[in-house]
Amino acid sequence: MKKKERKWLILSIVTKNVATYVNEKGINISKMSRDTDIPYNALYTSLCDEERERPLRADELLAVCSYLEVDPRKFVTEEQV
């Protein structure tokens, strides 16, 4: 697997795990968008779209994790990578 494909795969896995966490906790995406300055459409597409075609970018992931007060490493395990 090429390095770029691996990076995309890891970000996809992490995004799905963040989406699950956000859904389970009932986090308001609109408020998260305002508080993190990440456009609502980007968050919605990444975290709420059933297709999950858009992984969070690294900077978005860090901003979301900071907002959630959760270590980004929580969202991926060695088995998933």
Rosetta blueprint (number, residue, H / E / L):
1 M L
2 K L
3 K H
4 K H
5 E H
6 R H
7 K H
8 W H
9 L H
10 I H
11 L H
12 S H
13 I H
14 V H
15 T H
16 K H
17 N H
18 V H
19 A H
20 T H
21 Y H
22 V H
23 N H
24 E H
25 K H
26 G L
27 I L
28 N L
29 I H
30 S H
31 K H
32 M H
33 S H
34 R H
35 D H
36 T H
37 D L
38 I L
39 P L
40 Y H
41 N H
42 A H
43 L H
44 Y H
45 T H
46 S H
47 L H
48 C L
49 D L
50 E L
51 E L
52 R L
53 E L
54 R L
55 P L
56 L L
57 R L
58 A H
59 D H
60 E H
61 L H
62 L H
63 A H
64 V H
65 C H
66 S H
67 Y H
68 L H
69 E L
70 V L
71 D L
72 P H
73 R H
74 K H
75 F H
76 V L
77 T L
78 E H
79 E H
80 Q H
81 V L
